[in-house]
């Protein structure tokens, strides 16, 4: 069984001008969805994958995105 993975990553500006990562996830059936990560979540994702550039994230499993989003959200619940 294969797992969904990061297909493409691009940098975009949020409404306040801060950088965000737009991550495209490709699923086993070929479907693609995009997930927006704010600066904090994006930094956590880059760090957890030891990525130096957004392109370094391509091929990583979708679970690393989920973990970054969870950690970014939970920073407010401490």
N, CA, C and O atoms as a Tripos MOL2 file, in Angstrom:
@<TRIPOS>MOLECULE
protein
  312   311    78     0     0
PROTEIN
NO_CHARGES

@<TRIPOS>ATOM
      1 N           0.8490   -1.1770    0.0000 N.3       1 UNK1
      2 CA          0.0000    0.0000    0.0000 C.3       1 UNK1
      3 C           0.8960    1.2430    0.0000 C.2       1 UNK1
      4 O           1.7830    1.3820    0.8430 O.2       1 UNK1
      5 N           0.6550    2.1230   -0.9400 N.am      2 UNK2
      6 CA          1.4200    3.3690   -0.9710 C.3       2 UNK2
      7 C           0.7110    4.4140   -0.1220 C.2       2 UNK2
      8 O          -0.4490    4.2520    0.2560 O.2       2 UNK2
      9 N           1.4170    5.4610    0.1610 N.am      3 UNK3
     10 CA          0.8720    6.5210    1.0070 C.3       3 UNK3
     11 C           0.8450    7.8230    0.2190 C.2       3 UNK3
     12 O           1.6700    8.0370   -0.6690 O.2       3 UNK3
     13 N          -0.0840    8.6700    0.5410 N.am      4 UNK4
     14 CA         -0.1320    9.9900   -0.0880 C.3       4 UNK4
     15 C           1.1600   10.7310    0.2250 C.2       4 UNK4
     16 O           1.7420   10.5720    1.2990 O.2       4 UNK4
     17 N           1.5990   11.5460   -0.7380 N.am      5 UNK5
     18 CA          2.8670   12.2400   -0.5430 C.3       5 UNK5
     19 C           2.8300   13.6420   -1.1370 C.2       5 UNK5
     20 O           1.9310   13.9990   -1.9000 O.2       5 UNK5
     21 N           3.8240   14.4110   -0.7660 N.am      6 UNK6
     22 CA          3.9510   15.7820   -1.2690 C.3       6 UNK6
     23 C           4.4090   15.7140   -2.7230 C.2       6 UNK6
     24 O           5.4300   15.1060   -3.0450 O.2       6 UNK6
     25 N           3.6270   16.3530   -3.5910 N.am      7 UNK7
     26 CA          3.9220   16.3620   -5.0190 C.3       7 UNK7
     27 C           4.6100   17.6520   -5.4510 C.2       7 UNK7
     28 O           5.4850   17.6490   -6.3170 O.2       7 UNK7
     29 N           4.1920   18.7670   -4.8240 N.am      8 UNK8
     30 CA          4.7090   20.0740   -5.2200 C.3       8 UNK8
     31 C           4.5680   21.0290   -4.0430 C.2       8 UNK8
     32 O           3.6520   20.8950   -3.2310 O.2       8 UNK8
     33 N           5.4770   21.9920   -3.9540 N.am      9 UNK9
     34 CA          5.4300   23.0180   -2.9080 C.3       9 UNK9
     35 C           5.7220   24.3570   -3.5560 C.2       9 UNK9
     36 O           6.6350   24.4820   -4.3720 O.2       9 UNK9
     37 N           4.9380   25.3550   -3.1820 N.am     10 UNK10
     38 CA          5.2250   26.7080   -3.6610 C.3      10 UNK10
     39 C           5.0410   27.6830   -2.5090 C.2      10 UNK10
     40 O           4.3310   27.4100   -1.5410 O.2      10 UNK10
     41 N           5.6940   28.8160   -2.6400 N.am     11 UNK11
     42 CA          5.6000   29.8730   -1.6330 C.3      11 UNK11
     43 C           4.6060   30.9010   -2.1270 C.2      11 UNK11
     44 O           4.6120   31.2810   -3.2980 O.2      11 UNK11
     45 N           3.7510   31.3480   -1.2220 N.am     12 UNK12
     46 CA          2.7590   32.3700   -1.5560 C.3      12 UNK12
     47 C           2.7210   33.3970   -0.4290 C.2      12 UNK12
     48 O           3.1780   33.1370    0.6840 O.2      12 UNK12
     49 N           2.1760   34.5530   -0.7340 N.am     13 UNK13
     50 CA          2.0150   35.6010    0.2790 C.3      13 UNK13
     51 C           0.6290   35.5050    0.8890 C.2      13 UNK13
     52 O          -0.3670   35.3910    0.1730 O.2      13 UNK13
     53 N           0.5680   35.5520    2.2020 N.am     14 UNK14
     54 CA         -0.7100   35.5850    2.9060 C.3      14 UNK14
     55 C          -1.3160   36.9750    2.7750 C.2      14 UNK14
     56 O          -0.6840   37.8830    2.2350 O.2      14 UNK14
     57 N          -2.5250   37.1400    3.2630 N.am     15 UNK15
     58 CA         -3.1990   38.4360    3.1660 C.3      15 UNK15
     59 C          -2.4210   39.5430    3.8740 C.2      15 UNK15
     60 O          -2.5500   40.7180    3.5310 O.2      15 UNK15
     61 N          -1.6070   39.1590    4.8730 N.am     16 UNK16
     62 CA         -0.8200   40.1600    5.5960 C.3      16 UNK16
     63 C           0.5930   40.3050    5.0340 C.2      16 UNK16
     64 O           1.4060   41.0550    5.5740 O.2      16 UNK16
     65 N           0.8800   39.5880    3.9530 N.am     17 UNK17
     66 CA          2.1800   39.6820    3.3120 C.3      17 UNK17
     67 C           3.1910   38.6700    3.8010 C.2      17 UNK17
     68 O           4.2780   38.5540    3.2360 O.2      17 UNK17
     69 N           2.8470   37.9370    4.8460 N.am     18 UNK18
     70 CA          3.7630   36.9160    5.3630 C.3      18 UNK18
     71 C           3.8120   35.7280    4.4040 C.2      18 UNK18
     72 O           2.8390   35.4460    3.7050 O.2      18 UNK18
     73 N           4.9390   35.0410    4.3750 N.am     19 UNK19
     74 CA          5.0950   33.8880    3.4900 C.3      19 UNK19
     75 C           4.3470   32.6770    4.0290 C.2      19 UNK19
     76 O           4.3430   32.4190    5.2330 O.2      19 UNK19
     77 N           3.7170   31.9450    3.1290 N.am     20 UNK20
     78 CA          3.0520   30.6870    3.4320 C.3      20 UNK20
     79 C           3.5540   29.6400    2.4530 C.2      20 UNK20
     80 O           4.0520   29.9710    1.3770 O.2      20 UNK20
     81 N           3.4230   28.3880    2.8290 N.am     21 UNK21
     82 CA          3.7180   27.2990    1.9090 C.3      21 UNK21
     83 C           2.4070   26.7010    1.4250 C.2      21 UNK21
     84 O           1.5200   26.4080    2.2280 O.2      21 UNK21
     85 N           2.2830   26.5220    0.1330 N.am     22 UNK22
     86 CA          1.1480   25.8200   -0.4550 C.3      22 UNK22
     87 C           1.6860   24.4520   -0.8610 C.2      22 UNK22
     88 O           2.5400   24.3490   -1.7410 O.2      22 UNK22
     89 N           1.1840   23.4100   -0.2170 N.am     23 UNK23
     90 CA          1.6800   22.0530   -0.4220 C.3      23 UNK23
     91 C           0.6180   21.2560   -1.1790 C.2      23 UNK23
     92 O          -0.5350   21.1830   -0.7540 O.2      23 UNK23
     93 N           1.0130   20.6650   -2.2940 N.am     24 UNK24
     94 CA          0.1240   19.7920   -3.0650 C.3      24 UNK24
     95 C           0.3870   18.3550   -2.6530 C.2      24 UNK24
     96 O           1.5190   17.8740   -2.6980 O.2      24 UNK24
     97 N          -0.6790   17.6820   -2.2520 N.am     25 UNK25
     98 CA         -0.6080   16.2850   -1.8390 C.3      25 UNK25
     99 C          -1.2440   15.4390   -2.9290 C.2      25 UNK25
    100 O          -2.3690   15.7120   -3.3480 O.2      25 UNK25
    101 N          -0.5360   14.4130   -3.3950 N.am     26 UNK26
    102 CA         -1.0920   13.4870   -4.3770 C.3      26 UNK26
    103 C          -1.4260   12.1840   -3.6500 C.2      26 UNK26
    104 O          -0.6200   11.6490   -2.8890 O.2      26 UNK26
    105 N          -2.6380   11.6900   -3.9080 N.am     27 UNK27
    106 CA         -3.1320   10.4810   -3.2570 C.3      27 UNK27
    107 C          -2.9580    9.2760   -4.1720 C.2      27 UNK27
    108 O          -2.6730    9.4150   -5.3610 O.2      27 UNK27
    109 N          -3.1340    8.1030   -3.6010 N.am     28 UNK28
    110 CA         -2.9330    6.8560   -4.3270 C.3      28 UNK28
    111 C          -3.7790    6.7630   -5.5890 C.2      28 UNK28
    112 O          -3.3610    6.1490   -6.5710 O.2      28 UNK28
    113 N          -4.9640    7.3680   -5.5720 N.am     29 UNK29
    114 CA         -5.8500    7.2950   -6.7340 C.3      29 UNK29
    115 C          -5.5810    8.4110   -7.7480 C.2      29 UNK29
    116 O          -6.3060    8.5360   -8.7360 O.2      29 UNK29
    117 N          -4.5520    9.2160   -7.5130 N.am     30 UNK30
    118 CA         -4.1860   10.2860   -8.4350 C.3      30 UNK30
    119 C          -4.7850   11.6360   -8.1030 C.2      30 UNK30
    120 O          -4.4110   12.6410   -8.7070 O.2      30 UNK30
    121 N          -5.7090   11.6790   -7.1550 N.am     31 UNK31
    122 CA         -6.3070   12.9530   -6.7560 C.3      31 UNK31
    123 C          -5.2590   13.8270   -6.0760 C.2      31 UNK31
    124 O          -4.3430   13.3290   -5.4210 O.2      31 UNK31
    125 N          -5.4100   15.1370   -6.2440 N.am     32 UNK32
    126 CA         -4.4690   16.0970   -5.6620 C.3      32 UNK32
    127 C          -5.2480   17.1200   -4.8510 C.2      32 UNK32
    128 O          -6.2980   17.5930   -5.2860 O.2      32 UNK32
    129 N          -4.7410   17.4590   -3.6830 N.am     33 UNK33
    130 CA         -5.3290   18.5470   -2.9020 C.3      33 UNK33
    131 C          -4.2110   19.4740   -2.4470 C.2      33 UNK33
    132 O          -3.0560   19.0690   -2.3200 O.2      33 UNK33
    133 N          -4.5810   20.7180   -2.2060 N.am     34 UNK34
    134 CA         -3.6100   21.7090   -1.7370 C.3      34 UNK34
    135 C          -3.9050   22.0750   -0.2990 C.2      34 UNK34
    136 O          -5.0590   22.2380    0.0970 O.2      34 UNK34
    137 N          -2.8460   22.2020    0.4710 N.am     35 UNK35
    138 CA         -2.9420   22.5750    1.8790 C.3      35 UNK35
    139 C          -2.0580   23.7950    2.0870 C.2      35 UNK35
    140 O          -0.9010   23.8170    1.6660 O.2      35 UNK35
    141 N          -2.6130   24.8050    2.7360 N.am     36 UNK36
    142 CA         -1.8580   26.0210    3.0320 C.3      36 UNK36
    143 C          -1.3200   25.9510    4.4490 C.2      36 UNK36
    144 O          -2.0620   25.6920    5.3970 O.2      36 UNK36
    145 N          -0.0320   26.1840    4.5820 N.am     37 UNK37
    146 CA          0.6110   26.2130    5.8940 C.3      37 UNK37
    147 C           1.0890   27.6290    6.1800 C.2      37 UNK37
    148 O           1.7860   28.2330    5.3640 O.2      37 UNK37
    149 N           0.7130   28.1550    7.3380 N.am     38 UNK38
    150 CA          1.1990   29.4830    7.7190 C.3      38 UNK38
    151 C           2.7030   29.4130    7.9800 C.2      38 UNK38
    152 O           3.3000   28.3390    7.9160 O.2      38 UNK38
    153 N           3.2940   30.5360    8.2670 N.am     39 UNK39
    154 CA          4.7440   30.5980    8.4520 C.3      39 UNK39
    155 C           5.2540   29.6640    9.5230 C.2      39 UNK39
    156 O           6.2920   29.0260    9.3520 O.2      39 UNK39
    157 N           4.5290   29.5750   10.6360 N.am     40 UNK40
    158 CA          4.9680   28.7050   11.7290 C.3      40 UNK40
    159 C           4.9050   27.2400   11.3170 C.2      40 UNK40
    160 O           5.8710   26.5000   11.5020 O.2      40 UNK40
    161 N           3.7800   26.8220   10.7640 N.am     41 UNK41
    162 CA          3.6260   25.4280   10.3390 C.3      41 UNK41
    163 C           4.6270   25.0950    9.2330 C.2      41 UNK41
    164 O           5.1920   24.0020    9.2150 O.2      41 UNK41
    165 N           4.8430   26.0270    8.3220 N.am     42 UNK42
    166 CA          5.8040   25.8140    7.2490 C.3      42 UNK42
    167 C           7.2150   25.6230    7.7780 C.2      42 UNK42
    168 O           7.9550   24.7640    7.2990 O.2      42 UNK42
    169 N           7.5830   26.4260    8.7650 N.am     43 UNK43
    170 CA          8.9110   26.3000    9.3680 C.3      43 UNK43
    171 C           9.0580   24.9540   10.0840 C.2      43 UNK43
    172 O          10.1100   24.3200   10.0080 O.2      43 UNK43
    173 N           8.0090   24.5250   10.7730 N.am     44 UNK44
    174 CA          8.0480   23.2220   11.4400 C.3      44 UNK44
    175 C           8.1950   22.0950   10.4270 C.2      44 UNK44
    176 O           8.9380   21.1410   10.6600 O.2      44 UNK44
    177 N           7.4960   22.1990    9.3090 N.am     45 UNK45
    178 CA          7.5800   21.1840    8.2660 C.3      45 UNK45
    179 C           8.9890   21.1320    7.6840 C.2      45 UNK45
    180 O           9.5680   20.0550    7.5460 O.2      45 UNK45
    181 N           9.5310   22.2830    7.3470 N.am     46 UNK46
    182 CA         10.8790   22.3310    6.7880 C.3      46 UNK46
    183 C          11.8890   21.7250    7.7690 C.2      46 UNK46
    184 O          12.7600   20.9480    7.3770 O.2      46 UNK46
    185 N          11.7590   22.0890    9.0420 N.am     47 UNK47
    186 CA         12.6800   21.5900   10.0660 C.3      47 UNK47
    187 C          12.5590   20.0790   10.2460 C.2      47 UNK47
    188 O          13.5690   19.3790   10.3190 O.2      47 UNK47
    189 N          11.3310   19.5750   10.3170 N.am     48 UNK48
    190 CA         11.1450   18.1420   10.5610 C.3      48 UNK48
    191 C          11.6660   17.2880    9.4090 C.2      48 UNK48
    192 O          12.0280   16.1290    9.6070 O.2      48 UNK48
    193 N          11.7030   17.8560    8.2130 N.am     49 UNK49
    194 CA         12.2030   17.1280    7.0360 C.3      49 UNK49
    195 C          13.6490   17.4680    6.7180 C.2      49 UNK49
    196 O          14.1960   16.9880    5.7240 O.2      49 UNK49
    197 N          14.2720   18.2920    7.5510 N.am     50 UNK50
    198 CA         15.6440   18.7510    7.3070 C.3      50 UNK50
    199 C          15.7770   19.3280    5.8960 C.2      50 UNK50
    200 O          16.7720   19.1000    5.2070 O.2      50 UNK50
    201 N          14.7570   20.0780    5.4840 N.am     51 UNK51
    202 CA         14.7160   20.6570    4.1400 C.3      51 UNK51
    203 C          15.3700   22.0330    4.1410 C.2      51 UNK51
    204 O          15.1380   22.8440    5.0380 O.2      51 UNK51
    205 N          16.1790   22.2800    3.1360 N.am     52 UNK52
    206 CA         16.8180   23.5840    2.9710 C.3      52 UNK52
    207 C          16.0270   24.4600    1.9990 C.2      52 UNK52
    208 O          16.0650   25.6870    2.0900 O.2      52 UNK52
    209 N          15.3210   23.8320    1.0820 N.am     53 UNK53
    210 CA         14.4830   24.5180    0.0970 C.3      53 UNK53
    211 C          13.1230   23.8230    0.0590 C.2      53 UNK53
    212 O          13.0330   22.6360    0.3710 O.2      53 UNK53
    213 N          12.0750   24.5360   -0.3140 N.am     54 UNK54
    214 CA         10.7590   23.8940   -0.4070 C.3      54 UNK54
    215 C          10.7560   22.6530   -1.3050 C.2      54 UNK54
    216 O          10.0210   21.7020   -1.0390 O.2      54 UNK54
    217 N          11.5630   22.6540   -2.3560 N.am     55 UNK55
    218 CA         11.6180   21.5090   -3.2660 C.3      55 UNK55
    219 C          12.1110   20.2440   -2.5700 C.2      55 UNK55
    220 O          11.8350   19.1330   -3.0230 O.2      55 UNK55
    221 N          12.8390   20.4140   -1.4700 N.am     56 UNK56
    222 CA         13.3360   19.2650   -0.7080 C.3      56 UNK56
    223 C          12.1920   18.4760   -0.0670 C.2      56 UNK56
    224 O          12.3900   17.3380    0.3560 O.2      56 UNK56
    225 N          11.0020   19.0690    0.0070 N.am     57 UNK57
    226 CA          9.8580   18.4050    0.6270 C.3      57 UNK57
    227 C           9.1630   17.4220   -0.3140 C.2      57 UNK57
    228 O           8.4270   16.5450    0.1380 O.2      57 UNK57
    229 N           9.3910   17.5640   -1.6120 N.am     58 UNK58
    230 CA          8.7330   16.7050   -2.5980 C.3      58 UNK58
    231 C           9.0890   15.2450   -2.3250 C.2      58 UNK58
    232 O          10.2540   14.8880   -2.1530 O.2      58 UNK58
    233 N           8.0470   14.4160   -2.2920 N.am     59 UNK59
    234 CA          8.2240   12.9890   -2.0330 C.3      59 UNK59
    235 C           8.0260   12.5910   -0.5840 C.2      59 UNK59
    236 O           7.9020   11.4060   -0.2780 O.2      59 UNK59
    237 N           7.9960   13.5700    0.3150 N.am     60 UNK60
    238 CA          7.7660   13.2650    1.7280 C.3      60 UNK60
    239 C           6.3180   12.7930    1.9150 C.2      60 UNK60
    240 O           5.4340   13.2280    1.1780 O.2      60 UNK60
    241 N           6.0660   11.9150    2.8840 N.am     61 UNK61
    242 CA          4.6940   11.4530    3.1220 C.3      61 UNK61
    243 C           3.8200   12.5850    3.6750 C.2      61 UNK61
    244 O           4.3140   13.5000    4.3330 O.2      61 UNK61
    245 N           2.5340   12.5060    3.4020 N.am     62 UNK62
    246 CA          1.6050   13.5420    3.8490 C.3      62 UNK62
    247 C           1.5730   13.6710    5.3640 C.2      62 UNK62
    248 O           1.1910   14.7170    5.8870 O.2      62 UNK62
    249 N           1.9700   12.6160    6.0760 N.am     63 UNK63
    250 CA          1.9080   12.6410    7.5360 C.3      63 UNK63
    251 C           2.8020   13.7260    8.1280 C.2      63 UNK63
    252 O           2.5170   14.2240    9.2170 O.2      63 UNK63
    253 N           3.8850   14.1050    7.4320 N.am     64 UNK64
    254 CA          4.7350   15.1750    7.9580 C.3      64 UNK64
    255 C           4.0110   16.5180    7.9230 C.2      64 UNK64
    256 O           4.2460   17.3790    8.7710 O.2      64 UNK64
    257 N           3.1320   16.6910    6.9420 N.am     65 UNK65
    258 CA          2.3140   17.9100    6.8620 C.3      65 UNK65
    259 C           1.3230   17.9250    8.0240 C.2      65 UNK65
    260 O           1.1470   18.9420    8.6950 O.2      65 UNK65
    261 N           0.6920   16.7980    8.2450 N.am     66 UNK66
    262 CA         -0.2690   16.6700    9.3540 C.3      66 UNK66
    263 C           0.3980   16.9730   10.6910 C.2      66 UNK66
    264 O          -0.1740   17.6770   11.5230 O.2      66 UNK66
    265 N           1.5930   16.4510   10.9010 N.am     67 UNK67
    266 CA          2.3130   16.6910   12.1530 C.3      67 UNK67
    267 C           2.6710   18.1630   12.3210 C.2      67 UNK67
    268 O           2.5710   18.7000   13.4240 O.2      67 UNK67
    269 N           3.0830   18.8180   11.2460 N.am     68 UNK68
    270 CA          3.4290   20.2450   11.3210 C.3      68 UNK68
    271 C           2.1950   21.0800   11.6360 C.2      68 UNK68
    272 O           2.2630   21.9990   12.4510 O.2      68 UNK68
    273 N           1.0690   20.7720   11.0000 N.am     69 UNK69
    274 CA         -0.1650   21.5070   11.2700 C.3      69 UNK69
    275 C          -0.6330   21.2980   12.7100 C.2      69 UNK69
    276 O          -1.0850   22.2380   13.3650 O.2      69 UNK69
    277 N          -0.5240   20.0750   13.1930 N.am     70 UNK70
    278 CA         -0.9280   19.7670   14.5690 C.3      70 UNK70
    279 C          -0.0560   20.5220   15.5670 C.2      70 UNK70
    280 O          -0.5690   21.1100   16.5190 O.2      70 UNK70
    281 N           1.2450   20.5090   15.3570 N.am     71 UNK71
    282 CA          2.1590   21.2010   16.2660 C.3      71 UNK71
    283 C           1.9230   22.7110   16.2340 C.2      71 UNK71
    284 O           1.9600   23.3660   17.2750 O.2      71 UNK71
    285 N           1.6810   23.2640   15.0480 N.am     72 UNK72
    286 CA          1.4190   24.7040   14.9440 C.3      72 UNK72
    287 C           0.1280   25.0720   15.6610 C.2      72 UNK72
    288 O           0.0700   26.0960   16.3430 O.2      72 UNK72
    289 N          -0.8890   24.2640   15.5180 N.am     73 UNK73
    290 CA         -2.1640   24.5150   16.1930 C.3      73 UNK73
    291 C          -2.0070   24.4170   17.7080 C.2      73 UNK73
    292 O          -2.5090   25.2590   18.4520 O.2      73 UNK73
    293 N          -1.3070   23.3850   18.1470 N.am     74 UNK74
    294 CA         -1.1790   23.1370   19.5930 C.3      74 UNK74
    295 C          -0.3200   24.1590   20.3150 C.2      74 UNK74
    296 O          -0.3250   24.1920   21.5460 O.2      74 UNK74
    297 N           0.4130   24.9890   19.5960 N.am     75 UNK75
    298 CA          1.2140   26.0110   20.2790 C.3      75 UNK75
    299 C           0.3170   26.9830   21.0340 C.2      75 UNK75
    300 O           0.7760   27.6400   21.9690 O.2      75 UNK75
    301 N          -0.9360   27.0880   20.6530 N.am     76 UNK76
    302 CA         -1.8870   27.9850   21.3260 C.3      76 UNK76
    303 C          -2.5650   27.3220   22.5000 C.2      76 UNK76
    304 O          -3.2240   27.9960   23.2920 O.2      76 UNK76
    305 N          -2.4210   26.0210   22.6330 N.am     77 UNK77
    306 CA         -3.1220   25.2720   23.6920 C.3      77 UNK77
    307 C          -2.2300   24.9250   24.8610 C.2      77 UNK77
    308 O          -2.5330   23.9930   25.6060 O.2      77 UNK77
    309 N          -1.1540   25.6380   25.0420 N.am     78 UNK78
    310 CA         -0.2390   25.3250   26.1400 C.3      78 UNK78
    311 C          -0.4900   26.2370   27.3030 C.2      78 UNK78
    312 O           0.1830   26.1300   28.3280 O.2      78 UNK78
@<TRIPOS>BOND
     1     1     2 1
     2     2     3 1
     3     3     4 2
     4     3     5 am
     5     5     6 1
     6     6     7 1
     7     7     8 2
     8     7     9 am
     9     9    10 1
    10    10    11 1
    11    11    12 2
    12    11    13 am
    13    13    14 1
    14    14    15 1
    15    15    16 2
    16    15    17 am
    17    17    18 1
    18    18    19 1
    19    19    20 2
    20    19    21 am
    21    21    22 1
    22    22    23 1
    23    23    24 2
    24    23    25 am
    25    25    26 1
    26    26    27 1
    27    27    28 2
    28    27    29 am
    29    29    30 1
    30    30    31 1
    31    31    32 2
    32    31    33 am
    33    33    34 1
    34    34    35 1
    35    35    36 2
    36    35    37 am
    37    37    38 1
    38    38    39 1
    39    39    40 2
    40    39    41 am
    41    41    42 1
    42    42    43 1
    43    43    44 2
    44    43    45 am
    45    45    46 1
    46    46    47 1
    47    47    48 2
    48    47    49 am
    49    49    50 1
    50    50    51 1
    51    51    52 2
    52    51    53 am
    53    53    54 1
    54    54    55 1
    55    55    56 2
    56    55    57 am
    57    57    58 1
    58    58    59 1
    59    59    60 2
    60    59    61 am
    61    61    62 1
    62    62    63 1
    63    63    64 2
    64    63    65 am
    65    65    66 1
    66    66    67 1
    67    67    68 2
    68    67    69 am
    69    69    70 1
    70    70    71 1
    71    71    72 2
    72    71    73 am
    73    73    74 1
    74    74    75 1
    75    75    76 2
    76    75    77 am
    77    77    78 1
    78    78    79 1
    79    79    80 2
    80    79    81 am
    81    81    82 1
    82    82    83 1
    83    83    84 2
    84    83    85 am
    85    85    86 1
    86    86    87 1
    87    87    88 2
    88    87    89 am
    89    89    90 1
    90    90    91 1
    91    91    92 2
    92    91    93 am
    93    93    94 1
    94    94    95 1
    95    95    96 2
    96    95    97 am
    97    97    98 1
    98    98    99 1
    99    99   100 2
   100    99   101 am
   101   101   102 1
   102   102   103 1
   103   103   104 2
   104   103   105 am
   105   105   106 1
   106   106   107 1
   107   107   108 2
   108   107   109 am
   109   109   110 1
   110   110   111 1
   111   111   112 2
   112   111   113 am
   113   113   114 1
   114   114   115 1
   115   115   116 2
   116   115   117 am
   117   117   118 1
   118   118   119 1
   119   119   120 2
   120   119   121 am
   121   121   122 1
   122   122   123 1
   123   123   124 2
   124   123   125 am
   125   125   126 1
   126   126   127 1
   127   127   128 2
   128   127   129 am
   129   129   130 1
   130   130   131 1
   131   131   132 2
   132   131   133 am
   133   133   134 1
   134   134   135 1
   135   135   136 2
   136   135   137 am
   137   137   138 1
   138   138   139 1
   139   139   140 2
   140   139   141 am
   141   141   142 1
   142   142   143 1
   143   143   144 2
   144   143   145 am
   145   145   146 1
   146   146   147 1
   147   147   148 2
   148   147   149 am
   149   149   150 1
   150   150   151 1
   151   151   152 2
   152   151   153 am
   153   153   154 1
   154   154   155 1
   155   155   156 2
   156   155   157 am
   157   157   158 1
   158   158   159 1
   159   159   160 2
   160   159   161 am
   161   161   162 1
   162   162   163 1
   163   163   164 2
   164   163   165 am
   165   165   166 1
   166   166   167 1
   167   167   168 2
   168   167   169 am
   169   169   170 1
   170   170   171 1
   171   171   172 2
   172   171   173 am
   173   173   174 1
   174   174   175 1
   175   175   176 2
   176   175   177 am
   177   177   178 1
   178   178   179 1
   179   179   180 2
   180   179   181 am
   181   181   182 1
   182   182   183 1
   183   183   184 2
   184   183   185 am
   185   185   186 1
   186   186   187 1
   187   187   188 2
   188   187   189 am
   189   189   190 1
   190   190   191 1
   191   191   192 2
   192   191   193 am
   193   193   194 1
   194   194   195 1
   195   195   196 2
   196   195   197 am
   197   197   198 1
   198   198   199 1
   199   199   200 2
   200   199   201 am
   201   201   202 1
   202   202   203 1
   203   203   204 2
   204   203   205 am
   205   205   206 1
   206   206   207 1
   207   207   208 2
   208   207   209 am
   209   209   210 1
   210   210   211 1
   211   211   212 2
   212   211   213 am
   213   213   214 1
   214   214   215 1
   215   215   216 2
   216   215   217 am
   217   217   218 1
   218   218   219 1
   219   219   220 2
   220   219   221 am
   221   221   222 1
   222   222   223 1
   223   223   224 2
   224   223   225 am
   225   225   226 1
   226   226   227 1
   227   227   228 2
   228   227   229 am
   229   229   230 1
   230   230   231 1
   231   231   232 2
   232   231   233 am
   233   233   234 1
   234   234   235 1
   235   235   236 2
   236   235   237 am
   237   237   238 1
   238   238   239 1
   239   239   240 2
   240   239   241 am
   241   241   242 1
   242   242   243 1
   243   243   244 2
   244   243   245 am
   245   245   246 1
   246   246   247 1
   247   247   248 2
   248   247   249 am
   249   249   250 1
   250   250   251 1
   251   251   252 2
   252   251   253 am
   253   253   254 1
   254   254   255 1
   255   255   256 2
   256   255   257 am
   257   257   258 1
   258   258   259 1
   259   259   260 2
   260   259   261 am
   261   261   262 1
   262   262   263 1
   263   263   264 2
   264   263   265 am
   265   265   266 1
   266   266   267 1
   267   267   268 2
   268   267   269 am
   269   269   270 1
   270   270   271 1
   271   271   272 2
   272   271   273 am
   273   273   274 1
   274   274   275 1
   275   275   276 2
   276   275   277 am
   277   277   278 1
   278   278   279 1
   279   279   280 2
   280   279   281 am
   281   281   282 1
   282   282   283 1
   283   283   284 2
   284   283   285 am
   285   285   286 1
   286   286   287 1
   287   287   288 2
   288   287   289 am
   289   289   290 1
   290   290   291 1
   291   291   292 2
   292   291   293 am
   293   293   294 1
   294   294   295 1
   295   295   296 2
   296   295   297 am
   297   297   298 1
   298   298   299 1
   299   299   300 2
   300   299   301 am
   301   301   302 1
   302   302   303 1
   303   303   304 2
   304   303   305 am
   305   305   306 1
   306   306   307 1
   307   307   308 2
   308   307   309 am
   309   309   310 1
   310   310   311 1
   311   311   312 2
@<TRIPOS>SUBSTRUCTURE
     1 UNK1         2 RESIDUE 1 A UNK
     2 UNK2         6 RESIDUE 1 A UNK
     3 UNK3        10 RESIDUE 1 A UNK
     4 UNK4        14 RESIDUE 1 A UNK
     5 UNK5        18 RESIDUE 1 A UNK
     6 UNK6        22 RESIDUE 1 A UNK
     7 UNK7        26 RESIDUE 1 A UNK
     8 UNK8        30 RESIDUE 1 A UNK
     9 UNK9        34 RESIDUE 1 A UNK
    10 UNK10       38 RESIDUE 1 A UNK
    11 UNK11       42 RESIDUE 1 A UNK
    12 UNK12       46 RESIDUE 1 A UNK
    13 UNK13       50 RESIDUE 1 A UNK
    14 UNK14       54 RESIDUE 1 A UNK
    15 UNK15       58 RESIDUE 1 A UNK
    16 UNK16       62 RESIDUE 1 A UNK
    17 UNK17       66 RESIDUE 1 A UNK
    18 UNK18       70 RESIDUE 1 A UNK
    19 UNK19       74 RESIDUE 1 A UNK
    20 UNK20       78 RESIDUE 1 A UNK
    21 UNK21       82 RESIDUE 1 A UNK
    22 UNK22       86 RESIDUE 1 A UNK
    23 UNK23       90 RESIDUE 1 A UNK
    24 UNK24       94 RESIDUE 1 A UNK
    25 UNK25       98 RESIDUE 1 A UNK
    26 UNK26      102 RESIDUE 1 A UNK
    27 UNK27      106 RESIDUE 1 A UNK
    28 UNK28      110 RESIDUE 1 A UNK
    29 UNK29      114 RESIDUE 1 A UNK
    30 UNK30      118 RESIDUE 1 A UNK
    31 UNK31      122 RESIDUE 1 A UNK
    32 UNK32      126 RESIDUE 1 A UNK
    33 UNK33      130 RESIDUE 1 A UNK
    34 UNK34      134 RESIDUE 1 A UNK
    35 UNK35      138 RESIDUE 1 A UNK
    36 UNK36      142 RESIDUE 1 A UNK
    37 UNK37      146 RESIDUE 1 A UNK
    38 UNK38      150 RESIDUE 1 A UNK
    39 UNK39      154 RESIDUE 1 A UNK
    40 UNK40      158 RESIDUE 1 A UNK
    41 UNK41      162 RESIDUE 1 A UNK
    42 UNK42      166 RESIDUE 1 A UNK
    43 UNK43      170 RESIDUE 1 A UNK
    44 UNK44      174 RESIDUE 1 A UNK
    45 UNK45      178 RESIDUE 1 A UNK
    46 UNK46      182 RESIDUE 1 A UNK
    47 UNK47      186 RESIDUE 1 A UNK
    48 UNK48      190 RESIDUE 1 A UNK
    49 UNK49      194 RESIDUE 1 A UNK
    50 UNK50      198 RESIDUE 1 A UNK
    51 UNK51      202 RESIDUE 1 A UNK
    52 UNK52      206 RESIDUE 1 A UNK
    53 UNK53      210 RESIDUE 1 A UNK
    54 UNK54      214 RESIDUE 1 A UNK
    55 UNK55      218 RESIDUE 1 A UNK
    56 UNK56      222 RESIDUE 1 A UNK
    57 UNK57      226 RESIDUE 1 A UNK
    58 UNK58      230 RESIDUE 1 A UNK
    59 UNK59      234 RESIDUE 1 A UNK
    60 UNK60      238 RESIDUE 1 A UNK
    61 UNK61      242 RESIDUE 1 A UNK
    62 UNK62      246 RESIDUE 1 A UNK
    63 UNK63      250 RESIDUE 1 A UNK
    64 UNK64      254 RESIDUE 1 A UNK
    65 UNK65      258 RESIDUE 1 A UNK
    66 UNK66      262 RESIDUE 1 A UNK
    67 UNK67      266 RESIDUE 1 A UNK
    68 UNK68      270 RESIDUE 1 A UNK
    69 UNK69      274 RESIDUE 1 A UNK
    70 UNK70      278 RESIDUE 1 A UNK
    71 UNK71      282 RESIDUE 1 A UNK
    72 UNK72      286 RESIDUE 1 A UNK
    73 UNK73      290 RESIDUE 1 A UNK
    74 UNK74      294 RESIDUE 1 A UNK
    75 UNK75      298 RESIDUE 1 A UNK
    76 UNK76      302 RESIDUE 1 A UNK
    77 UNK77      306 RESIDUE 1 A UNK
    78 UNK78      310 RESIDUE 1 A UNK
